[in-house]
Each structure stands twice: as C-alpha cells, then as structure tokens.
Amino acid sequence: MRITARIFFIITLLIALPATAQDFQKGKVAYDQGDYSTALKEWSHLAQRGIPLAQNNLGVMYENGYGVPQDYKKAFEFYSKAAVQGFGLAQNNLGAIHQAGHGVPQDYKKAIAWFREAAKQGEAIALYNLGFSYERGFGVPKDYREAAIWYQSAAKKGFSKAQYNLGVFYARGLGVPQDYSEAAKFYKKAAEQGLPEAQFNLGLFYAKGRGVAVDFIESAKLLRKAAAQGLTQAKKVLKIMISKGLVPKPSTAASHPESPPSVNSKISQNPAPSSSTESNSDAKKSPRRTPRTSPRKARVHSALPECDGSPLTGPVSGFASWDGCQGTVVANSPPKYAGDKYVGEFRNGNFNRQGTYVWANGDEYVGEWRNGKPRGQGTINFAKSGDKYVGEWRNGKKHGQGTFYFAKSGNKYVGEFRNRKKHGQGTYTYAKSGDTHAGEYKNGKKHGQGTYTYAKSGDKYVGEYRNGKRHGPGTYKFANGRVTEGMWKNGKFEYSKKVTPSVTARKRSRRTPKRKLDPNKIIRASSGSGFAVSNDGHVITNDHVIKGCKHIKIHHQGKSIAATVITFDPRNDLALLKGNFHPSTVFPLSNDKPELLQDVYVAGYPFGRKVSTSIKVTKGIISSLTGIGNNFSNIQIDAALQPGNSGGPILDDKGNVVGVAVARLDKMKVLKKFGSLPENTNFGIKTSVVRNILESSNVSLPRPNTRSISKSKLGKIISNGTYYLSCWMTVAQIQKMKSKKVMFNNLD
C-alpha cells in the first residue's frame, strides 16, 4: 500500500458557476476526451488569474506528463499556488509530492504538514494519507491507534481504502479491540465500492464464519468479483473451494467479469488498482494522480493466512509450529505470562514483523518484532502511569531514536536511548516551567555538553554536566545580555572567570543622541480607504484602519471632515464612521451572492499620500468564495491590493458593493513557508457581513442597481463615493502600532 493523491471536480459546484466558467468546463471536457492540448490552453489562462482548481489541474498534467513534458518542478509550482489559497486537494497533492520526492527533496515531515492542512478541510484522501503515515511511521512515530482514528475519519466520508484498512485493523486488533463483526462491516462497505482486496477478505469471512454467518455462495460471489479484477489470491481460493465441492463450478457466462473495464484507464498511472491506489471506477469524471511514495512495492495487509488453530489459549509453547501466518495467542502459563495476549504475525514459531502485545496489567506494545522480541519501530503505553514511549527498539529494549512522554508531569524527552535509558543526544522539556535541556545523556542522566534554557526568565546555561549535575566549565547567559563564565562542581557554582556587562548597558554607552519627539504630540500616523453608504455621512472602512486613532479625518475633493466612530467589529475587521456631510454618491450593497469568476473593481488610496492622493482602481475577478483558512465571511480576488487600499469598496459592473477590501498575503512569509511566491491573492469582506453592521446601527440603505452601467459612469461614482482616510495618533501610539498599519515615515 502506498500514499495516494487524487484530483476530482465537484459537479454541483460547476452548475453554480456563471457563464464565464465555460472555459473551465471546456477544459474539463477536453481532458476527459484525452485532448490535453485544449485542456492546457483553457486552464492555463484561468490559472494565471489565480483560480485554484485550474492551478491544481495543471499540476496534475505536469506531474504525469499529460499533453506536456513531465516536469515535477512545474507541478510543484502549480500545486503550491493552489495550496496557499486553501485548496484542499492541492494541499494533499503537495503532500504527496514531498512524500515521493518529485521535484523537491523527499521530506516526510513536510508531507505530513500538507496532509494535515488538507485534512482540516475534510479531504478524505488526506485523512487516509495521515492514517497510512501513522501506520507505517512516515514522518511521524508509528502509532496504530492514531492511524485508526484517521482511517475512521476517512471511512466516514466513504473512502474505500480507509474502510478496508479499518477492516484489517479490527480483524487483527491493531489500534482497536479485535472485533470480527466490525471488520466484516468495514470490508463490506469497501467491497460495495469495488475494492478487490475487501471483496477477497469478506469472501474469506463468509467461508470461515467470521463476523458473519457461514455462506459459501456469498463467499464465492465475492471471490469471483475480486478474481475478475485480477486478484490471484481470489482465484486460488475459489479453485480450492470448487475442488472441495463447497461451491459449484461457474458457468461459462459467469466466469466473465460482471462489468467491462473503464475505457478511460489511461487517466490513471496504474493499469489496475491495488489496496493503495485509486480505483478507475470514476475515471470519467476527472483527471487523477496516484504517485508512488516509496520505491518498494507495499505489502497488502491480507497477504498472510490465518495461523492454524488461531485464536489459541494455552501455554506459550503452543504456537511453535506457526510460520508465515497471522494469529492470536492468549497465554495461560502462570505466573509470568498468564493473561498476556499477542495479535500479529508469526515466523518460525515466534512473534515476527508486525504485532500487538497486551500484558495482563494493561500495558500495550504495538510495533515491529524479531524472534519474539520488540525490534524496530514501536509504541508502548503504560496503563498504570499513563506514560508512553514511541521510537526504536532492539532486543526488547528501548534503543535508538525515540520519544518518552511522562503522563503525570507532562514532561517529554526526545532523543537517543540505549538499553532502556536516555543515552546520547537528546532534549528534555519540563512541561510546568517550559524549561528545556538539550545535550548529551549517559545512562539516563545529563552527562557531557548541554544547554539548559529557562523559559520564564530567558536565561541560559551552556556547559558541562556529570551524573545529572553541572560539573566543569560553563557559561551562564542572562536575558539582559550579561554573561558569566566559570566552573561548576556537583551542581554548585565554584568561581567566575570573567563577567561582561549587559548588551543594553553597552548599547546605552555608545548611543548617539537623537532629537526627541514629544510622545504625547498628536500627528498624522497612517491612512486607509472608505466609502459612503448613506446620505447622512455614514462611511464603511476596516477596523484595523481606525484602531488606536485619537482622531480620524475623511478627505475628499480638498476637504477634511472630522469623523466619529459609530461602531466597530474587530472579528470581521469592519468599522462604521460618520462625518458631518452629505455625500454626493452613495454605494448600494449587492443583494446577490458573489460568484466565482465574477468581474470586480477595487477602489482606494494605496500607499497613503506617498504615491499620490488620487484614487486608484484595479480590475479583477472573484477567484474563491472563501478566505484564508476557509473563512466564509471573506472572498478572494485577484485584483491588486496595496497598503492603504484597506477599507475601499469592491464593486460589480452595476456599481453595487460586493465586498470591502481587507487584506493581501504577505509574499515573503508565504515564500519562506511554501517556497513559492503567491500571485494575485487578495481578500475582501462579503456584503452580507457589512449589511449586518449597518442594519444593527439603523442605517438606511439605498436599493441596489439592477443594470450594468458604463465604465465612464462607474468611474465617476467611484471617484465621488470613495474617500481617503487619515488616522491621527500620539507619537507613543505610533511606535506600538507600526507593525499593524501603513505608517508615514516622517513623524515630525
């Protein structure tokens, strides 16, 4: 089984798109017909306009070489552009790119991060991929319980492979209590979706009476379905059942597949689905991708047969003949093993490969085995204390890289172990204080070079330890910059080598005197935009534009009008102002819901007065109906926004307000986090939110326009109804607000 990723189109979403979405639909139809050049043409110009669906689909085409030379780097770029806009399937595909190392260095941790982002939006494939990662230990500690939780989330959404894997987990007691009835239930759900492995396992259950009543006819029916999809195991079992007379020989007609193969199988990378790749059953609906994430061919869970005589209750020697099978043993040999239970794989009469061991006292180990002892990756949970270890094992002992969680204190150690004890490099975190120690350990104690950081004060010790105590040369660095070097012995400070003054003291002595500004002086500090919504002088803007202002002024056609804050909504970043004037133009709010690809115009005064005091208008489209993190109060637009645009109107071609300009992505932060520059990614607040704040303040609203107006008329009403706003603060306030507003550099 390998990590999978896919892309599909939601038909109900396409129905809601306006006429301008025909280009997207045209590209989809062309793709489904194998006309990749037309699909590339139609989706490319939409991708340039910031449409995440189109960007994601181009990523699929470049990754798989559909109509273009295979180019993993371009695929990565397109996935990144769609992913940073919050498009879940692109986030999942980006995770698969990192998992596979296609066009980027293989990085399991980055893959996990992207799978989590997609999972937050409920993408079933991402939920499954997280479950599989925890099952195999890709980028996270191997943890069957955690894997089961993610599989359950994906299974609830109807994801067949998650349903199948849950069936395996319940059948074998991996991360969940062993329960054949539950296993049969999940196998059935996956089998009904055509997954051959699920059909095979459910067929075996009907033959053996596990979780269901014995029914050889139903068993044969399921095995034939699996065999028709090329599962050789199903063919072998059917042959045995027929030879024993359990089921009749099939007729010639019955031996054929019940349905023809998909004519669009070329859309998938793999000629036939396995337990870890997407079925082709819905290939006609969409392009898809199923990249490999490991060069190894993954083993199918159901490959091993059940051990003869399993489940077994008896002496620990009772399974000596078990080899190459999976089984369950409950020991009754007193006093050492009585009540212990093992569920997993056997080789040469011993626990081997994957298995779960539960002690009579409730302790549980889940992980890898060799010759009857934990070896490899594994997790142990201690029932009485609640402590937990996740990491590497050798000869039944914690050995190698691992993490130990202390339940009572909340403390955590991440690092190397040897023969059960902390040994080598590691980091210990104290939950209560937040302090950390990073350094060398020996036989469970701090020993060698280490760094202890005090979270509360910011002080830090860097030096030698012996048997858990500071011992030898060390340096104590105070948070204010003062440094003390000296010798420690058995945890006590012996003497100092030298003392240096604090950094602040040194800076103070070298500082060049500057002309001081009166901190209480009120000066013009920042700017923004706003627009008229009533004939009584009501103006809408952003809350962050007026936050902290001592005075606010509305500037228009050479006049400065003092404004009063009527109300504000920090959560939605809106504010309602009122000035003593009667606007010549008032903007109505649109009653229509915003639509994808809808043309919009954004007006405002970017960069304050540093560039000019004339209004600026940019044109774009609505590229998403939600904002960052699926914020349904916002829309995403590709029209350019700059500092100072905040609070300006977003208008349709009728002159109605469809949103309020609010934010743009910080390109450098996005570049640093995702390795790709966002293009044309800006946001606005929906008019439904604006209407709430106006109605709560009893502001009478004009009726929206019902017809499109000319560009010249639209330009005129934009100029007359959009205002430049200035915020006035004290000098002291300005220093606190610099990171939140467009501040003027000249504070004199």
C-alpha positions in Angstrom: 0.0 0.0 0.0 1.3 3.4 -0.8 0.3 7.0 -0.2 -2.2 8.2 -2.8 -3.4 11.5 -4.0 -6.2 12.5 -6.4 -8.0 15.3 -8.0 -11.7 15.5 -8.9 -14.3 18.1 -9.9 -17.5 18.7 -7.9 -20.2 18.8 -10.5 -22.7 20.7 -8.2 -20.1 23.4 -7.9 -19.8 23.8 -11.7 -23.5 24.2 -12.0 -23.3 27.2 -9.8 -20.7 28.9 -11.9 -21.6 31.9 -14.2 -21.2 31.8 -17.9 -17.5 32.8 -17.7 -16.9 29.3 -16.2 -17.5 27.8 -19.7 -13.7 28.0 -20.3 -13.1 25.8 -17.2 -15.8 23.3 -18.3 -14.4 23.3 -21.8 -11.0 22.3 -20.5 -12.5 19.5 -18.3 -14.4 18.0 -21.3 -11.3 18.2 -23.4 -9.3 16.5 -20.7 -11.8 13.7 -20.3 -11.6 13.1 -24.0 -7.8 12.9 -24.0 -7.5 16.3 -25.7 -4.8 17.6 -23.4 -3.7 20.5 -25.6 -7.1 22.1 -25.4 -7.3 21.4 -21.6 -3.9 23.0 -21.2 -4.9 26.1 -23.1 -8.2 26.6 -21.3 -6.9 26.0 -17.8 -3.6 28.0 -18.3 -5.3 31.4 -18.6 -7.5 30.6 -15.6 -4.5 29.6 -13.6 -2.8 32.9 -14.4 -5.9 34.6 -12.9 -5.4 32.7 -9.6 -8.2 30.1 -10.0 -7.0 27.3 -7.7 -9.0 24.5 -9.5 -7.1 25.3 -12.7 -3.8 25.6 -11.0 -4.3 22.2 -9.3 -5.2 20.5 -12.6 -2.2 21.9 -14.4 -0.1 20.5 -11.6 -1.6 17.0 -12.3 -0.9 17.4 -16.0 2.8 18.4 -15.5 3.4 15.7 -12.8 2.1 13.0 -15.1 3.2 14.3 -18.4 -0.4 14.7 -19.8 0.0 16.7 -23.0 3.2 18.3 -21.7 6.7 17.1 -21.0 6.7 15.6 -17.5 8.0 18.3 -15.2 7.8 17.8 -11.4 9.1 21.3 -10.6 6.3 22.9 -12.6 3.8 20.5 -11.0 5.1 21.6 -7.6 4.8 25.3 -8.5 1.1 24.9 -9.6 0.2 22.8 -6.6 1.8 25.4 -4.3 -0.1 28.2 -5.9 -3.4 26.4 -5.3 -2.4 25.1 -1.9 -1.6 28.5 -0.4 -5.1 29.6 -1.4 -6.5 26.9 0.8 -7.5 24.4 -1.9 -7.6 21.1 -0.1 -6.9 18.7 -2.9 -3.9 20.7 -4.0 -2.6 20.6 -0.4 -2.9 16.9 -0.4 -1.2 16.6 -3.8 1.6 18.8 -2.5 2.0 16.4 0.4 2.3 13.5 -2.0 4.9 15.4 -4.0 7.0 15.8 -0.8 6.4 12.2 0.2 7.6 10.9 -3.2 10.4 13.5 -3.6 9.1 14.5 -7.0 10.8 17.8 -8.0 11.7 18.5 -4.3 13.8 16.7 -1.7 11.9 13.8 -0.2 10.6 15.2 3.1 8.1 13.1 5.1 7.5 15.9 7.7 6.5 18.5 5.1 4.3 15.8 3.6 2.6 15.4 6.9 2.2 19.1 7.3 0.4 19.4 4.0 -1.8 16.3 4.6 -2.9 18.0 7.9 -3.8 21.2 6.1 -5.9 19.3 3.6 -7.4 17.2 6.4 -8.6 20.3 8.2 -10.8 20.9 5.2 -12.2 17.4 5.4 -10.5 16.0 2.3 -11.0 12.2 2.7 -7.8 11.3 0.8 -5.7 13.4 3.2 -7.4 11.8 6.2 -6.5 8.4 4.7 -2.9 9.5 3.9 -2.4 10.6 7.5 -3.7 7.3 8.7 -1.3 5.4 6.4 1.6 7.6 7.5 0.9 6.8 11.2 0.5 3.1 10.3 3.9 3.0 8.6 5.8 5.7 10.5 6.3 8.0 7.6 7.2 11.4 9.1 5.6 10.5 12.4 6.1 7.9 15.0 4.4 4.6 14.1 1.1 4.5 16.0 -1.7 2.1 15.2 -4.2 3.9 17.5 -3.6 7.2 15.8 -3.8 5.5 12.4 -7.1 4.0 13.3 -8.5 7.4 14.2 -7.6 8.9 10.9 -8.8 5.9 9.0 -12.2 6.2 10.8 -12.5 9.8 9.7 -11.8 9.0 6.1 -14.1 5.9 6.2 -17.0 8.1 7.4 -16.6 10.1 4.2 -16.9 6.8 2.2 -13.2 6.4 1.3 -12.9 2.8 0.3 -9.3 2.2 1.2 -9.8 3.6 4.7 -12.8 1.3 5.1 -10.7 -1.6 4.0 -7.8 -0.8 6.3 -10.2 -0.4 9.3 -11.4 -3.9 8.5 -7.9 -5.2 8.7 -7.3 -3.3 11.9 -10.4 -4.8 13.5 -9.6 -8.2 12.2 -6.1 -8.1 13.7 -6.7 -5.9 16.7 -4.4 -3.2 15.5 -5.0 0.1 17.4 -8.6 -1.1 18.1 -10.1 -4.1 20.0 -10.2 -7.2 17.8 -13.8 -7.5 16.5 -14.6 -9.7 13.5 -18.1 -8.2 13.2 -16.7 -4.7 12.9 -14.1 -6.0 10.4 -16.8 -7.5 8.3 -18.8 -4.3 8.4 -16.0 -2.2 7.0 -14.9 -4.9 4.5 -18.5 -4.9 3.2 -18.5 -1.1 2.7 -15.3 -1.2 0.8 -16.3 -4.2 -1.2 -19.5 -2.5 -2.3 -17.3 0.2 -3.8 -15.5 -2.4 -5.9 -12.2 -2.8 -3.9 -10.9 -6.3 -4.8 -8.9 -6.8 -1.5 -12.1 -6.0 0.5 -14.1 -8.4 -1.7 -11.5 -11.1 -1.1 -11.3 -10.7 2.7 -15.1 -10.5 3.1 -15.3 -13.7 0.9 -13.0 -15.4 3.4 -15.1 -14.2 6.3 -18.2 -15.8 4.7 -16.3 -19.0 4.1 -15.0 -19.2 7.7 -18.0 -17.6 9.5 -16.0 -14.7 11.0 -18.3 -11.8 12.0 -20.9 -13.2 9.6 -22.8 -16.5 9.2 -21.1 -19.1 7.0 -22.3 -18.7 3.4 -20.3 -20.3 0.7 -22.5 -19.0 -2.1 -21.9 -15.4 -1.0 -18.2 -16.2 -0.4 -17.8 -17.5 -4.0 -19.7 -14.4 -5.4 -17.3 -12.0 -3.6 -14.2 -14.0 -4.6 -15.2 -14.1 -8.2 -15.6 -10.3 -8.2 -12.1 -10.0 -6.8 -10.7 -12.5 -9.2 -12.3 -10.6 -12.1 -10.2 -7.6 -11.1 -7.0 -9.7 -11.3 -6.5 -10.7 -7.7 -4.7 -14.0 -8.0 -5.3 -15.0 -4.3 -9.0 -15.0 -5.0 -8.6 -17.3 -8.0 -6.6 -19.8 -5.8 -9.1 -19.8 -3.0 -12.0 -20.3 -5.5 -10.2 -23.2 -7.1 -9.8 -24.9 -3.6 -13.5 -24.3 -2.7 -14.6 -25.8 -6.0 -12.3 -28.8 -5.7 -13.8 -29.5 -2.2 -17.3 -29.2 -3.5 -18.2 -26.2 -1.4 -19.4 -24.3 -4.4 -20.5 -25.4 -7.9 -18.3 -24.8 -10.9 -19.2 -21.5 -12.6 -20.9 -21.5 -16.0 -19.0 -20.0 -19.0 -21.0 -16.8 -18.8 -20.5 -16.5 -15.1 -16.7 -16.6 -15.5 -16.6 -13.3 -17.3 -16.2 -10.0 -15.4 -19.6 -8.5 -14.4 -18.7 -5.2 -16.0 -16.3 -4.1 -18.7 -13.1 -2.2 -17.8 -13.1 1.6 -17.9 -12.3 2.9 -21.3 -10.5 5.8 -19.6 -8.0 3.7 -17.7 -5.2 5.8 -19.4 -6.1 8.6 -17.0 -4.7 6.6 -14.1 -1.0 5.9 -13.7 -1.6 2.3 -12.8 -3.3 -0.3 -15.1 -5.2 -1.9 -12.2 -6.0 -0.6 -8.7 -4.3 -2.1 -5.6 -5.2 -1.6 -2.0 -3.3 1.7 -2.1 -4.2 3.3 -5.4 -7.4 4.9 -6.6 -9.9 2.8 -8.4 -10.6 3.7 -12.0 -14.4 3.4 -11.5 -14.9 7.2 -11.6 -12.1 8.0 -14.0 -14.5 9.5 -16.5 -15.2 12.3 -14.0 -11.8 13.7 -13.6 -8.0 13.6 -14.1 -6.3 12.0 -11.2 -2.8 11.3 -9.9 -1.5 8.3 -7.9 2.2 9.0 -7.4 4.4 6.4 -5.8 5.8 7.5 -2.4 8.2 4.6 -1.9 10.2 2.6 -4.4 9.1 -0.6 -2.6 6.0 -2.4 -3.7 3.9 -2.3 -0.5 2.6 -5.4 1.1 -1.1 -6.0 1.2 -2.4 -6.5 4.7 -4.3 -9.6 3.9 -1.3 -11.4 2.3 -0.7 -13.7 5.3 -3.2 -16.5 6.0 -4.6 -17.2 9.5 -2.5 -19.5 11.6 -3.8 -23.0 12.1 -5.6 -23.1 15.4 -5.8 -19.4 15.9 -7.0 -17.9 18.2 -5.2 -20.0 20.7 -5.5 -20.0 24.5 -2.8 -22.1 26.2 0.9 -22.3 27.0 3.3 -20.0 25.3 4.8 -23.0 23.5 1.5 -23.8 21.8 2.3 -21.9 18.7 5.7 -23.4 18.0 4.5 -24.7 14.6 3.2 -21.4 13.3 5.1 -19.9 10.4 4.3 -17.3 7.8 0.9 -16.6 9.2 -1.1 -14.2 11.4 -2.7 -15.3 14.6 -3.9 -14.5 18.2 -2.5 -16.1 21.3 -3.7 -15.7 24.9 -1.2 -17.2 27.4 -2.4 -19.1 30.4 1.1 -20.1 31.7 1.4 -18.8 35.3 2.9 -16.8 36.7 5.0 -14.8 34.2 2.8 -14.8 31.1 -0.7 -15.5 32.4 -3.3 -13.2 30.8 -0.9 -11.8 28.3 -2.1 -11.5 24.6 -0.4 -11.2 21.3 -2.1 -10.5 18.0 0.1 -10.3 14.9 2.5 -12.1 12.5 4.5 -15.3 13.2 7.7 -16.7 11.7 9.3 -19.9 12.7 7.1 -20.3 15.8 7.8 -16.8 17.1 6.5 -13.3 17.1 7.9 -11.5 14.0 7.3 -8.4 11.9 4.1 -6.6 12.9 2.2 -7.4 16.1 0.5 -6.1 19.3 1.3 -7.4 22.7 -1.0 -6.6 25.7 0.2 -7.5 29.2 -2.3 -8.7 31.9 -1.7 -5.4 33.7 -2.9 -3.4 30.7 0.4 -2.3 29.3 0.4 -2.5 25.5 3.2 -2.6 22.8 2.3 -2.0 19.1 5.0 -2.3 16.6 7.7 -4.5 15.0 9.1 -7.8 16.3 12.0 -10.1 15.5 12.5 -13.5 17.1 9.9 -12.9 19.8 11.2 -9.5 20.9 10.3 -5.9 20.0 12.8 -4.7 17.4 12.4 -1.8 15.0 9.7 0.9 15.3 7.2 0.5 18.1 5.0 2.2 20.7 4.4 1.1 24.3 1.7 2.5 26.5 1.9 2.0 30.3 -1.5 1.5 31.7 -0.9 2.4 35.3 1.2 5.6 34.9 -0.1 6.7 31.5 3.5 7.1 30.3 4.2 6.4 26.6 7.3 5.7 24.5 7.4 6.0 20.7 10.5 5.0 18.9 13.1 2.4 18.1 13.6 -0.9 19.9 16.4 -3.6 20.0 16.2 -7.0 21.7 13.1 -5.9 23.6 14.6 -2.7 25.0 14.2 1.0 24.0 17.3 1.5 21.9 17.9 4.2 19.2 15.9 7.4 18.5 12.7 7.8 20.4 10.3 10.0 22.4 9.2 9.3 26.0 6.1 11.1 27.4 5.6 11.4 31.2 1.9 11.5 31.8 1.8 12.8 35.3 4.2 15.7 34.9 3.7 16.3 31.2 7.4 16.3 30.7 8.9 14.9 27.4 12.2 13.5 26.3 13.1 13.4 22.6 16.4 11.8 21.7 18.6 8.7 21.8 18.2 5.7 24.0 20.5 2.7 24.9 19.4 -0.3 26.8 16.1 1.4 28.0 17.9 4.5 29.3 18.5 8.0 27.8 21.9 7.8 26.2 23.3 10.1 23.6 21.9 13.4 22.2 18.5 14.4 23.5 16.2 17.2 24.5 14.2 17.2 27.8 11.2 19.6 28.1 9.7 20.4 31.5 6.0 21.0 31.0 5.3 23.0 34.1 8.1 25.6 33.7 8.7 25.3 30.0 12.4 24.9 30.6 14.4 22.7 28.3 17.7 20.9 28.4 19.4 20.0 25.1 22.6 18.0 25.2 24.3 14.7 26.0 23.0 12.0 28.2 24.6 8.9 29.7 22.8 6.0 31.5 19.7 8.1 31.9 21.4 11.3 33.2 22.7 14.6 31.8 26.3 13.9 31.1 28.6 15.9 28.8 27.9 19.1 27.0 24.5 20.6 27.4 22.3 23.7 27.2 19.7 24.5 29.8 17.2 27.3 28.9 14.9 28.9 31.5 11.6 29.7 29.7 10.3 32.3 32.2 13.5 34.5 32.5 15.1 33.7 29.2 18.4 32.9 31.0 20.6 30.1 29.6 23.3 27.8 30.8 25.8 26.3 28.3 28.4 23.9 29.7 29.4 20.6 31.1 27.4 18.1 33.1 28.3 15.0 35.1 25.8 12.4 36.5 22.9 14.9 36.1 24.6 17.9 37.6 26.5 20.9 36.3 30.1 19.9 36.6 33.1 21.6 34.8 33.4 24.7 32.7 30.2 26.6 31.8 28.7 29.9 30.7 25.6 31.4 32.2 23.9 33.9 29.8 21.4 36.3 31.4 18.5 37.5 29.3 19.7 41.1 29.5 22.9 40.2 27.8 25.2 39.8 30.8 27.4 36.8 30.6 29.2 34.9 33.4 31.8 32.2 32.7 33.1 29.9 35.4 33.4 26.5 36.9 30.7 24.3 38.4 31.1 21.3 40.7 28.4 18.8 41.6 25.8 21.4 40.6 27.2 24.3 42.5 29.0 27.4 41.1 32.6 27.5 42.3 34.2 30.6 40.8 33.9 33.1 37.9 36.4 33.6 35.1 35.0 36.8 33.8 31.9 39.0 33.8 30.7 41.1 30.9 28.2 43.9 31.1 24.8 43.5 29.6 24.2 44.3 26.0 21.7 47.0 26.8 24.4 48.7 29.0 26.9 48.6 26.2 24.5 50.0 23.7 23.4 52.7 26.1 27.0 53.9 26.4 27.5 54.0 22.7 24.2 55.5 21.7 24.3 58.7 19.6 21.9 61.3 21.0 18.8 61.9 18.8 16.3 64.7 18.7 13.4 63.5 20.8 9.8 63.8 19.8 7.1 64.7 22.4 5.5 61.2 23.0 2.1 63.0 23.6 2.1 65.0 20.5 -0.7 64.1 18.1 0.4 63.7 14.5 -0.9 62.1 11.3 0.2 58.5 11.5 -1.5 56.2 8.9 -4.0 56.0 6.2 -6.7 53.9 4.7 -9.8 54.0 2.4 -13.5 54.1 3.0 -16.8 54.6 1.1 -20.2 56.2 1.6 -23.2 54.0 2.4 -25.8 56.6 3.4 -26.9 60.2 2.5 -26.3 61.1 6.2 -22.5 60.8 6.0 -22.0 57.1 7.1 -18.7 55.6 5.8 -17.6 52.0 5.9 -13.9 51.0 6.4 -11.8 48.4 8.1 -11.4 48.2 11.9 -7.6 48.0 11.6 -7.6 51.3 9.7 -9.1 53.2 12.7 -7.8 51.1 15.5 -5.9 53.2 18.1 -6.6 56.5 16.4 -7.1 59.6 18.5 -8.7 61.4 15.6 -10.0 60.2 12.2 -10.5 62.5 9.2 -12.3 61.9 5.9 -10.6 63.7 3.0 -12.4 64.4 -0.3 -12.1 67.0 -3.0 -9.8 69.2 -0.9 -11.9 69.0 2.3 -11.1 67.4 5.6 -14.1 66.2 7.7 -13.8 65.0 11.3 -15.3 61.5 11.7 -16.8 59.8 14.6 -16.7 56.0 15.2 -20.3 54.7 15.4 -19.4 51.0 15.8 -16.7 48.5 15.0 -16.3 44.8 14.6 -12.7 43.6 15.2 -13.6 40.0 14.4 -14.7 40.8 10.9 -12.4 43.8 10.6 -15.2 46.4 9.9 -15.9 49.8 11.3 -18.7 52.3 10.7 -17.8 56.1 10.7 -20.0 59.2 10.5 -19.0 62.6 9.2 -20.9 65.9 9.2 -21.5 66.0 5.5 -23.9 64.7 2.7 -22.1 62.5 0.2 -22.8 63.2 -3.5 -22.6 59.5 -4.2 -23.7 56.6 -2.0 -22.9 53.0 -2.8 -25.7 50.4 -2.6 -24.9 46.9 -1.3 -25.5 44.0 -3.7 -28.3 41.6 -2.8 -26.7 38.8 -5.0 -24.3 36.3 -3.7 -20.8 36.6 -5.1 -19.9 34.2 -7.9 -16.7 32.5 -8.9 -15.0 34.3 -11.9 -17.3 37.4 -11.4 -15.7 40.6 -12.6 -15.0 43.2 -9.9 -13.4 46.6 -9.4 -11.4 47.6 -6.3 -11.1 51.3 -5.4 -8.9 53.0 -2.8 -5.9 55.1 -2.0 -2.9 52.7 -1.8 0.4 53.8 -0.1 -1.3 56.8 1.5 -0.1 60.1 0.1 3.4 58.9 -0.6 2.4 58.0 -4.2 -0.4 60.4 -4.8 -3.8 61.5 -3.3 -5.8 60.5 -6.4 -8.0 57.4 -6.3 -6.7 54.1 -7.8 -8.9 51.5 -9.4 -7.9 47.9 -10.3 -9.9 45.2 -12.1 -10.0 41.5 -11.3 -12.2 38.5 -10.7 -13.5 36.6 -7.7 -11.2 33.6 -7.5 -12.6 31.9 -4.4 -15.8 32.2 -2.3 -13.8 31.8 0.9 -10.8 33.5 2.5 -7.8 32.2 4.4 -8.5 29.0 6.4 -11.9 28.6 4.7 -13.2 31.9 6.2 -16.7 32.0 4.8 -17.1 35.7 5.6 -14.5 36.6 3.0 -14.0 36.3 -0.7 -10.7 36.0 -2.6 -9.9 38.3 -5.5 -7.1 38.6 -8.0 -7.3 42.4 -8.3 -4.2 44.1 -7.0 -4.3 45.5 -3.4 -1.6 47.6 -1.7 -1.1 49.0 1.8 -3.7 51.8 2.1 -6.3 50.0 0.0 -7.9 48.6 3.2 -11.5 49.7 3.6 -12.1 50.5 0.0 -15.1 49.2 -1.9 -15.1 46.1 -4.2 -17.8 46.7 -6.8 -19.6 44.8 -9.6 -20.3 46.2 -13.0 -23.6 47.6 -11.8 -21.9 49.8 -9.2 -23.1 47.7 -6.3 -20.7 46.8 -3.4 -19.9 43.1 -3.3 -17.2 43.4 -0.7 -14.8 45.5 1.3 -11.0 45.3 0.6 -9.4 43.9 3.7 -6.1 42.1 3.2 -3.4 40.7 1.0 -1.0 37.8 1.6 2.5 38.6 2.9 4.5 37.3 -0.1 7.8 37.0 1.8 6.2 35.0 4.6 4.5 32.7 2.0 7.7 32.3 0.1 9.6 31.3 3.2 6.9 28.8 4.3 5.9 27.3 1.0 8.9 28.0 -1.3 6.6 29.8 -3.9 5.5 33.3 -4.4 1.7 33.8 -4.4 0.3 35.7 -7.3 -2.8 37.9 -7.2 -4.1 36.6 -3.9 -6.1 39.2 -2.0 -9.2 39.3 0.1 -12.4 41.1 0.8 -15.3 41.0 3.3 -18.6 39.9 2.0 -21.5 42.4 1.9 -23.6 40.1 4.0 -21.3 40.9 6.9 -21.4 44.6 6.0 -25.2 44.6 5.9 -25.3 43.2 9.5 -23.3 46.0 11.0 -25.3 48.7 9.1 -28.7 47.3 10.0 -27.7 47.0 13.7 -26.9 50.7 13.6 -30.2 51.6 11.9 -28.5 52.9 8.7 -31.0 53.3 5.8 -29.5 51.6 2.7 -30.2 52.6 -0.9 -31.6 50.0 -3.3 -29.1 48.1 -5.4 -28.8 48.8 -9.1 -30.2 46.2 -11.4 -28.5 47.0 -14.6 -24.9 47.3 -15.7 -23.6 50.8 -16.1 -20.9 52.2 -18.5 -17.3 52.4 -17.5 -17.3 56.2 -17.5 -20.3 56.3 -15.2 -18.8 53.7 -12.9 -15.5 55.7 -12.7 -17.4 58.8 -11.8 -19.4 57.3 -8.9 -16.2 55.6 -7.7 -14.4 58.9 -7.6 -17.3 60.7 -5.8 -18.1 58.0 -3.2 -14.6 56.6 -2.2 -12.7 58.5 0.5 -9.1 58.9 1.7 -9.0 58.4 5.5 -6.2 59.6 7.8 -5.6 58.4 11.3 -4.0 60.7 13.9 -2.1 59.4 17.0 0.3 60.3 19.6 4.0 59.6 18.9 3.9 56.9 21.6 1.0 55.1 20.0 2.7 55.1 16.6 5.6 53.2 17.9 3.3 50.5 19.2 1.2 50.3 16.0 3.9 50.3 13.3 3.5 46.6 12.6 -0.3 46.9 12.1 -0.8 50.0 9.9 0.6 51.9 6.9 2.6 54.4 8.9 4.1 57.6 7.5 7.9 57.7 7.8 8.0 61.4 8.6 6.9 61.8 12.2 7.9 65.4 12.5 
